[in-house]
């Protein structure tokens, strides 16, 4: 168990009051009672982790005859705060007590010893957490899947809504980051986001680097000539390098690319297509040829996407080619999920257009659920009916299970709370 995992577990136990007062040790100070654990700060998913802040605010703890009020910092070991937690930062001036699993050092801040509470969670909760981490590391739903499947429909719906909101928030933040980097230009942002959406995992970085190496204006200057757009994308991606005994069509791409590269002063980006799909429809070269066809048709990409979204799913699917370019509906729908919805949400947020944001959310329900290893992992517990459900399951699997964030996971938190209620009913150990 890492220090971060221990810290998250103790924060869960503290914040949800999953302990008795006699499970707290306060050294020689005497009797201790938690009157209120405080209110949790923004989660890592909602805030900038580089900005220091207490974990809980407005807590109240009675130590002896004195009740202290203030914020709470949580750590696995007391020394963690001093060694890597920016202990001297003024942001922690409101901290009234330090909650830890192990007091391995006496901390002094601003000339005063920091009141430290050693929290000893029950064996039942510790066992649950260890089991959950082990199951998550093995890539299995395990007992969490069984627990989730046994929840009432309304409870499942609440968790799915929370997970979907988390996922959309993260994807929208990526769009906003790119827009800031690109000087606020929505069309350039849409173009880079579109190419990013063609890749999975680490490939996204290569697609982004490729897009940044060819300004959108280069496609505008193609004047609708798709061969020029194809040559730009294939040449900058490295697919035309070292091809000497090429077919006439490839030699034509090479000639066009070398001419445009010199004219536009382009520099080849560092990209890697390792791990690309082996099926022809999933190869980066195939994806880039389809992208070229779109980019010469829709140079004002952000507005074209907005217009198509407002017209309906048929218009959106036609915008990305669909059967015309040999793409399945499922492949087109992935562009809608991973590109269109986050882009429209970011545009709506920036312009305070609630209608556009609502349209983006509705698109989730108009797209069929994805079928992948993440949705299959939870198939016995929950059957997705639309992309909103499958995206929630992907968020659950990739952002919580795969990262060992069981103590932050909405399924894990609810499971821990229910377990604690059961433990209290039979006598906590």
Residue pairs with C-beta under 8 A, 6 or more apart in sequence:
1 9
1 129
1 130
1 133
2 404
3 75
3 76
3 77
3 80
5 133
5 404
5 406
5 407
6 76
6 101
7 74
7 75
7 76
7 80
8 405
8 406
8 407
8 408
9 121
9 129
9 407
10 74
10 75
10 76
10 99
10 100
10 101
10 119
10 121
11 40
11 55
11 56
11 74
11 407
12 18
12 407
12 408
12 413
12 416
13 19
13 119
13 121
13 125
13 416
14 37
14 56
14 72
14 74
14 99
14 119
15 37
15 38
15 40
15 55
15 56
16 37
16 413
16 416
16 417
16 420
17 34
17 37
18 121
18 122
18 125
18 416
18 417
18 420
19 119
19 120
19 121
19 122
20 428
21 32
21 33
21 34
23 119
23 120
23 121
23 122
24 32
24 34
24 117
24 118
24 119
24 120
25 103
25 117
25 118
25 120
26 32
26 63
26 115
26 116
26 117
26 118
27 103
27 116
29 63
29 64
29 115
30 63
30 64
31 62
31 63
31 64
32 61
32 62
32 63
32 117
33 61
33 62
34 59
34 60
34 61
34 62
35 60
35 61
35 62
35 67
36 58
36 59
36 60
37 56
37 59
37 72
38 56
38 57
38 58
38 59
38 60
38 71
38 72
39 56
39 57
39 58
40 55
40 56
41 47
41 53
41 54
41 55
41 56
41 57
42 53
43 408
44 408
45 166
45 169
45 170
45 399
46 169
47 53
51 91
52 85
52 86
52 89
52 91
52 92
53 91
54 71
54 72
54 73
54 91
54 92
54 94
54 95
55 71
55 72
55 73
55 74
56 71
56 72
56 74
57 71
57 72
57 94
58 69
58 70
58 71
59 69
59 70
59 71
59 72
59 96
59 97
60 67
60 68
60 69
61 67
61 68
61 96
61 97
61 117
62 68
63 115
68 96
68 97
68 115
69 96
70 94
70 95
70 96
70 97
71 92
71 94
71 95
71 96
72 95
72 96
72 97
72 98
72 99
73 81
73 85
73 92
73 95
73 97
73 98
73 99
74 98
74 99
74 100
75 81
75 85
75 98
75 99
75 100
75 101
76 100
76 101
76 102
77 100
77 101
77 102
77 103
77 104
77 105
78 98
78 100
78 102
78 103
78 104
78 105
78 106
78 107
78 116
79 104
79 105
79 107
81 87
81 98
81 107
82 105
82 107
86 92
87 107
87 109
88 109
92 109
93 110
95 109
95 114
96 115
97 114
97 115
97 116
97 117
98 107
98 114
98 115
98 116
98 117
99 116
99 117
99 119
100 116
100 117
100 118
100 119
101 118
101 119
101 120
102 118
103 116
103 118
106 113
106 116
107 113
107 114
107 116
108 114
122 420
122 423
122 428
122 429
123 429
124 419
124 420
124 423
124 428
124 429
125 416
125 419
125 420
125 423
128 415
128 416
128 419
129 406
129 407
129 416
131 142
131 143
132 142
132 143
132 144
132 406
132 412
132 415
133 404
133 406
135 141
135 142
135 143
135 144
136 400
136 401
136 402
136 404
136 406
137 404
139 377
139 401
139 402
140 377
141 148
141 377
141 378
141 380
141 381
141 401
143 415
144 401
144 406
144 409
144 411
144 412
144 415
145 377
145 378
145 380
145 381
146 380
146 381
147 411
147 414
147 415
147 418
148 156
148 159
148 378
148 381
148 382
148 411
149 380
149 381
149 382
151 159
151 414
155 414
156 382
159 392
159 410
159 411
159 414
160 382
160 388
160 389
160 392
161 392
162 410
163 391
163 392
163 393
163 395
163 396
163 410
164 364
164 388
164 391
164 392
164 395
166 395
166 399
167 391
167 392
167 394
167 395
167 399
168 341
168 342
168 345
168 361
168 391
170 399
171 338
171 341
171 342
171 345
172 342
172 345
172 346
172 349
174 193
174 342
175 189
175 193
175 342
175 343
175 345
175 346
176 346
176 349
176 350
178 189
178 192
178 193
178 208
179 185
179 186
179 189
179 346
179 350
182 188
182 189
182 192
186 302
186 303
186 347
187 216
187 299
187 300
187 301
187 302
187 303
188 215
188 216
189 302
189 343
189 346
190 301
190 302
190 305
190 343
191 211
191 216
191 219
191 295
191 301
192 208
192 211
192 212
193 339
193 342
193 343
194 211
194 291
194 294
194 301
194 335
194 339
195 207
195 208
195 210
195 211
195 291
196 204
196 207
196 208
196 211
196 339
197 207
197 334
197 335
197 338
197 339
198 207
198 284
198 287
198 288
198 291
199 205
199 206
199 207
199 284
201 275
202 272
202 275
203 273
203 275
203 276
203 284
206 237
206 269
206 271
206 272
206 273
206 284
207 284
209 269
209 270
209 271
210 233
210 236
210 237
210 269
210 271
212 269
213 236
213 266
213 267
213 268
213 269
214 232
214 233
214 236
214 264
214 266
215 264
216 295
216 299
216 301
218 232
218 260
218 264
218 266
219 229
219 232
219 295
219 296
219 299
220 299
222 228
222 229
222 232
222 296
224 296
224 297
225 296
226 292
226 293
226 296
227 252
227 253
227 256
228 256
228 260
228 296
229 292
229 293
229 295
229 296
230 253
230 288
230 289
230 292
231 240
231 252
231 253
231 254
231 256
231 257
231 260
232 257
232 260
232 266
232 292
233 288
233 289
233 291
233 292
234 240
234 253
234 257
234 285
234 288
234 289
235 241
235 253
235 254
235 257
235 258
235 260
235 261
236 257
236 261
236 266
236 268
236 269
237 271
237 273
237 284
237 285
237 288
238 268
238 271
238 273
239 284
239 285
239 288
240 250
240 253
240 254
240 257
243 250
243 254
246 254
260 266
273 284
276 282
276 283
276 284
277 283
280 286
281 326
281 327
281 328
281 331
290 320
290 321
290 325
290 327
293 321
293 325
294 301
294 319
294 320
294 321
295 301
298 304
298 305
298 319
302 343
302 347
304 319
305 316
305 319
305 340
305 343
305 344
306 344
306 347
306 356
307 315
308 315
308 316
308 318
308 319
309 315
309 316
309 340
309 344
309 359
309 360
309 363
310 359
313 336
313 363
313 366
313 367
316 332
316 336
316 340
316 363
317 329
317 332
317 333
317 336
318 324
320 327
320 332
320 335
320 336
321 327
321 332
322 329
322 332
329 368
330 368
330 370
333 367
333 368
333 387
334 370
336 363
336 367
337 364
337 367
337 370
337 387
337 391
340 360
340 363
341 360
341 361
341 363
341 364
342 360
344 356
344 357
344 359
344 360
344 363
345 356
345 357
345 360
345 361
347 353
347 356
348 354
348 355
348 356
348 357
348 360
349 357
363 387
364 386
364 387
364 388
364 391
365 386
365 387
365 388
366 386
367 386
367 387
368 386
368 387
369 375
369 384
369 385
369 386
369 387
369 389
369 390
370 384
370 387
370 390
370 391
370 394
371 390
372 390
372 394
374 390
374 393
374 394
374 396
374 397
374 398
375 384
375 390
375 393
375 394
377 393
377 397
378 393
378 396
378 397
382 389
382 393
384 390
384 392
384 393
396 409
396 411
399 405
400 406
400 408
400 409
400 411
400 412
401 409
406 412
407 413
407 416
423 429
